[in-house]
């Protein structure tokens, strides 16, 4: 692939990405979504967040590491409990990072 093809590919992919994202902005409010879709959409943010965070917690060097010696797993579980009990984002982040750093130090 020469430079011209590479630049053309990047431009086409950029335009496609822009049009895909712009379509949601453009169509927002122009029609009413069915109630079942709106109910299902409430679960999208937690599902995406879980899909991003879970592998970072349990995978190290391309190997699944579920063990009490895994500082990310322990800190993540404690953060989940704190978030569930307190509903306080800053406390959850501070406690999770504090436990993680403490376990790394030990």
N, C-alpha and C positions, 0 to 999 in steps of 0.2 A: 504494500500500500504506500503510495507516494504522498507527499505533503498535501497536494491538492485534494486527493481523495479523503485524507484524514480531516482536513479542515471542512470539507463539504459534509462528511459524516457527522462531525461535531455540530455544525450548524443545523442540519436536519434533525438530529436528536434534540437539540436545544429548542427548536421550534415546536417539535412534537410534545416535549415536556411542558412548554409554555401553554400550548393550546389545551392540553389535558387539564392542567391546573386552572387555567382561566375559565374553562367551561363550567366548573363548579361555582366560581364567583359570578359568572354571567347568568347562570340558571337559578341562582339562589333567590327565592322569593317569587319566582315566576309561575310555579305550580306547587300544589300541596302534596306532600308525601303521604302515603297511606300510614295509618296509625301503627301497623305492625312493623313497618320499616323504621319509624321514629323510635319505637321501643327497642328494636334491635340495635340501632345506632348508639344507644346509651352504653352498650358494652364494648364498643370499638376502642375508646381510649385505654381502658384497663387491659384489654387484650393486646394491644400494640405495645404498651409499656411492659407488660409481662414478657412478651416475645423478645423485647430488647434487653431486658435486665436479667432474666433467668439464665440464659447461656453464659453471661458474664460472671454469674455467681457460681455456677456448678462446673464450668469447663475451664481447665487449665492445660495448656500445651496440647490441645486437641484431644484431651482425655477427660471423661466425666469424673469429677472428684466430689463424691458425697461422703464426707467424713467429719467427725468432730474436730479434726485438725485443720479443716478448711476455714480460714478466717472470714472469707467472703460469705460463705454459707451461714456461719454462726451470726455474723453481724447483720446479714439480710433477714434472718429469722427473728432476731431481736427487734430490728427496725419494723418488721411487719407487725409484731405484737404491740409495739409502742404506737404505731400508726392506728391500729385497730382500737386500742384502748383510749388514746388521747385525742385522735383526729388533729394533731398538731404537726404540721409539716416541718417546721424548724427543729422541734424537739426530735422528730423522727430522724432527720438527716444528721443532726449533731450526735445523737446516741448511736446510730449505725456507724458513722465514721469514727466516733470515739472507740467503740468496741473493736472495730476493724484495726485501727492503729494500735490499740492496746494488745490485741492478739499478735500483731506483727512484731511488736516490741518484745513480747514474752517469747 
